[in-house]
């Protein structure tokens, strides 16, 4: 065979291989597109463990023609929100990788950047219904090809949360799960359930709130609603407008970063049911008995462990706090302090735990606590790290009063109880705390046996 004939036969094969290996990417637009305005176009990009970083464009008309689309696997849809500058979400590839590392699923990134990229937010809101109708048709087609709707998980960010809700409502709440990451508030606040996400849109709806005073939705939307840091002012986010665009979007975007952290499974944020963030910080909502042996639910991907009990309990509001950066999870202790000062003392407590060369810190300063003779003051201490073995404890008492005399807190007993692990609490008895002076001691097992 001549070389020329060999190359002629090889060329079509090479072209087919190149076509098969082509990676589809999320639509990359710019501010010019957003200013002009974009019409809705929905693209579905499939990722599996066989192509973790290489997206495959899914046909809207014939999903069975795609070999990688395995109907025996669960399918997770990831739906972004408003894109005022047209740029792709920076987190898309990360969430895809982490989902596939966590579970063998089909991940479909819903790219509706054409439609979401528009300086006119109201136009993007209008397109959410159209995008939902498009996805509904595709899911109905999946169902025809043997895919169970109960194995569908939709993760919606901002406007994407309401798109997920519309799809769920179109399918009579038969899809398995909707996760809403700071569902959009503007144009949805105050609307009836049929015009936004609500608990009837899926068999299980879990919601995270991180920006309820601006871009997010304030009221509960799911079977369980998590309010990170009360749902406002996420730690580490800018406090003034001088920080530019980050000031407006940091709290809103934090919802995605918190969810990404939960996918790693290395660090769980325990959330506590409560009527208000204030009551939570005051340590009034630390009882987890209603959730049985599993305890209070952890925020994030693994919350389905509590699904049955949450469905039984009805809508549940929960609160948790985070660190300023990943790992975001904090460790919660119940702290009980009894003093023997004759007079009432008001102030703040800082606690440090020491062990294996590490230090964890909790400052209880959201308000001044009242300490009264022979009366137990209960506090919630949230540490920035979880130490498996505590060797020493440091305490500091302060009042915040610069010009008044320094006070002393005569502690009859302090007891610290880990709220995530079932282990015996540790105590210390008879400690004298001089204001603003740190005292370090070795804890001992509490004398009480009821823990």
N, C-alpha and C positions, 0 to 999 in steps of 0.2 A: 504494500500500500504506500502511495506517495505521501510525502510530508504534507503537501497541500490538502489532499483528500482527508488525511487524518485530522488536520486542524479544522477543516470544514465540518466534520462530524462532531468534533469536540466542542465547537463554539456554542451550539444550541444548549448542550448539557451544562456548560459553564454559566451561560446566561440564566438558566433555570435555577441553578444552585444559588447564584447571586440574588435572584429574586426571592428565593425561599429564605435567605439569610438576612434580608433587608429588615432593619429595625425601624419601626414607626415611632416617632417621638411626639410628645405633647405639642400642640400648636403654639408657636412662639410669635406673638404679635407685639406691637409697640404702642406708644402713646398716640401716634398718628391714627392708628386704627380705632383707638378708643374715642378720639375726638370726632372722627367721622361717624363712628357708630358701626356696629357689626350685626349682621343678621344671624339668627340661630343656625348652627350646624353642629350636630352631635357626632363625635367619633368615639368608638369604643376600643380601648387598647388592652389587650390581654397579656397577662404575665402569669407564668407558672414556674414551678421549680426547675423546669427544663429550659426556661428562658427568663431568668430573674431580672435581667437588665435590658432585655431586647423585646420591646413591645410588638405585638402582632395585631394588625387591624382586623377587627371582627366584623364579618358581614352582618348587616342588619336584616338580611333576608334569608340567610341559610347558615345558621351556626353549625349544623351537622357537617358542613363541608370543610370545617376547620379541624384537623386531626388533634391539635393540642387542646381543644375544648372538650374536656372530659366531664360528661354529665353525671358521673358517679361521685365527683368531688363537690363539696360545697363551693359556692361562688360568693365572693365579696366584691361589691361595687364601691368604689371610692369616688365621691362627687365633690368637686371644689365649689367655691363660692364666687362672689363678685371679683372681677379682675379689672380695676379702674385704669391700669396702665397696660394691660394686655400681656404682661409677662407670665410665664408658666409659674405655678406655685413651687417654691423652693423645696417643699417637703415631699413631693410626689414620689420620687425614686426611693426615698428613705422609708416611707410607709409601705411601699410595695415590697421592698426587701424584708422588712421586719414582719409583715404579715406572712410572707412565704417561709420565713425562718421559723415562725411560731406554729404554722399549720400548713398541711398540703392542700391548698385550695386553688381555685381559679380566681385571680385578682383581675378585675376589669376596672381600669381607670376611665371614668367618664369625662371626656374632654369636650366641654361645651364653651371653650374660650371664645369661639365665634358665638356671640350672644351674651356672654358674661363681660366681655371687654367693651366697656362703654362708659364715658364720663357721666352719662345720664343713668344714674342708679335705677330710676323708675323703669327704664327700658329693660334692664337686666332682670328686674323683678317680674315684669310681664313675661319674659322668656322662661321663667321657671316652670310655668304650667305647660308650655310647649315642650320643654325638655323632658318633663315628667311623662307626657303623653308618648313621646318617642321611646322612652325607656320602658314604659308599660307594654307597648307593642312588642318590644324585644323580649321582655320576660314572658309574655304570653307565648311567644315562639319557642323560647327555651322550655316552657312547660310542655308544649306539643312534642318536643324531642326527648321527653322523659326526665326533665330536670324538676325536682320538687321545689315549690316555692318556699316551703318551710326551711330549706337549706340555704336560702338567700340572706345575706347580711349586707345592709347598705350603710356605709359610713359617709355622712354628709357634713360638710363644713360650711357654716354660715348659711348662705342661700341654698347650698347643697343639702342642708338638713331638711328644709321645707320641700325641696324637690323629692327627696326620699319619702317624705310624708305624703305628697301627692300621688306618687307611684303606689305606695302602700294602700292609700284610700281607693285608688282605681282598681286595685286587686282585692278589695274587701278585707284588708288587714291580714291577708294570708301569708305574707312573707315572714320569714323567721325572726329577723331582728333589724332594728334601725338604731344606729348610734349617731347622735347629733352632737357635733362639736361646736359649741357656742352658736346655736341657731340664730340667724339674723333677727334683729328686733325691728328696725325701721321698716315701715309698711306692713308689718305683721303683728305688732303689738296692738292689743285691743280687738283683734279680728276673731270671728267665730272659729271653732275647731276645723271646719271644712276648708278654711282658707289658710291653714298653717299645719304644721306638724302637731299631732296629738296622740295619746296612748293607744287609740284604736287602729292606728295605721299599720301596726305589725303585732306579731304575737308577743314581742318584747321590745320595749323602747327605753334605751338608756341615754341620758342627756348630761352634758357638761356645760356649765355656765362660767365664763371668765370675764365678761365685759357687760354686765347687765345695766350699767349706767350710761352706755353709749351705743356700741354697735350690736350688742347681743340682746337676747330675749330675757326678760326678768322673771316671768312666772314659770312654774313647773310645766313641762311638756310631755313627760314620759312616765313610765312605771317607777323609775328612780331618776331623780335629778341630783347631780353633784354640783355643789357650789364651791369651787376652789377659791380659798382665801375670801370667802363671802361672795364671790362672783364679781368682785371689782378690784382694781388696783393690785395687779399681780406683782409680787416682789421681784425686783430687778428691772422693772419697766420704768421708763422715764416719768418724772413727776411734773415736768414743765414743757410747754410748747416749744421751748428753745431747742429741744432735741429733734425737731423736724417731724418727718412722717412717722417715725417710730412711736412718737407720743400718741398718735391716733390709733395705730394698729397693733401695738405690742400686746396689750391685754387680750385683744380678740384672737391674735395668732397663738397666744400661749396655749390655747385649748389643744391645738395640734401637737405642740411639743410635749404636753403632759400625756397625751394619748400615745405618742411614740415611745415615751419612757415606759408606759405600762406594757407595751408589746414585748419589751425585752424580758419581762418576767423576773428581773433581778431585784426590783425595788417596788414594793406595794404601798400605796397610799390608802390607809384605813380611813373610811368615812363614817361619820356618826349621824344618825337621824336626829333632827332637832327642828324646832319651830323658827329659830332665828340664829344668825351668826353670833350675836351677842351672847345668847344663852350657851352656845357651843364653847366660845372662848372662856366663859365663866365656869366651865366645867360642870354644867348642869345636864349634859346629854351624853353621859359616858356609859349608860346601861345598854348592853347589846343582847340581853336575854331573849328579846322577841325573834332574833334570827337563829336561835338554837345553838348547836355546838359549833357551827362555823363562825359565830361572832358577827360583828358588824361587817358590811360589805367593803371590799376593796374597789377603788375606782379603776376603771379601764376595761381592757379587752376581756379579762377573766371574770367579770361580774356575773356572767351567766351561771356561775356556781350558786348564786343566790336567787336565781330566776324564780323558782317555784314559790319560795317564801315571799318574794316581792310581789308576785302576782296575787298571792293570797292577802297580803297586807294592803294592797292598793297603792295609790301614788305616795311616794316616800321622798321627802327632801333630806339631803344629807350634806354635811360640811366637812371639809378637810383643809389643811394648810400645806404650803409647799416651801421648798428652798428657792433661792433666786435662780438657780441653774440646775441642769441635770447632774446627778440624780436628784429629782425634785422631791422624792418622798421624805417624809419626816417621821420620827418615832414618838409615839404618845405615851406619856406616863400620867397617872393620877397622883397628885401630890396632896397630902393631908398634913396640915400644920396645926399644932396646938401650943399655945404660949401660956406663960404664967405671969406676964406683966400685970400689974394692978390696973393700969390704964389701957384703953383701946389704942392700938397702933394701926396706922394706914401706910401702905407702901408697896414696893415691888420686890420680886425675888428673881435672882439669876442663879441658875443651877448648872454646874458643870459635872459631867461624868468622865472619869478617867479609867482607861483600861487598855492593856497591850500597846502602850505607846500612842494611843489615840485619845482624842478629847471630843466630847459632844456637848453642845451648849443649848440651853433653853432660857430665854428671857421672858418672864411673865409680866408684861408691862402695858397691856392694852387698857388697863385701868388700875387704880390703886386698890389693893385688896385690904379688907378689914380683918385685923387679928384681935381676938378678944379672949380674955382669960378663961382657960379650961373649955374653950369652945373650938371645935374642929373647923378649920378653914380649908375648903376643898378647892384645889386649883388644877388646871390642865397645863402640863408642861410638854412642849413640842420641841424635840431635839432634832438637830440638823443631821444626825447620824445615829445609827443603831449599833451600840456596843454590845457584843455578845457576853462579855465578862466585865463587870464594873468592879474595879479595885478600890477607887477612891471617889469621893464626892466633895465638891466645893460649893459653898453657899455664899451669897452676898445679898444683904438687905439694903434698900435705899428708899428714900422718901421723895426725892426730887426737889426738896426745899433747900435752897442755897443759903438763905440768910437765917434760918431758924437753927436752934441748937441740935446737935447730933443725937439721935435716939439709939436705944439699944433694944433688940428683940430677944427676949429670953424664951428660947424654944424648949418646951417640955418634951415634945416628940415631933419628928418629921418622918413620914412614911411615903415611900415611892413605889408605885405599882405599875408594872409594864402592862399596857392595854392590848398589845397584840400577841404576846406570848403568855401562856399559862405557867407562871413561875412564881415562887414565893416572893412577896414584897420585901424590900429591905428598909431598915429604919436607922435612926440615931436618936439618942435621948440626951436631954440636958445640954443644950448648946447656947452659947452667948454670942449673938451677932451684933457687932458694932456697925453702925451705919457706914456703908461704902467700903467696908473691910472684908475681904474674902477669908472664909474659914474652910479649911480642908480637913476631912476625916475619913476614916474607913467605915463603910456601912456594915451593919450586922443584920442577921435575919430578924424579922419582927417577932415579938413575943406572941402576938395573937396568931391563932391558927385558922381563923376564918378568912381565907383568901380564895 
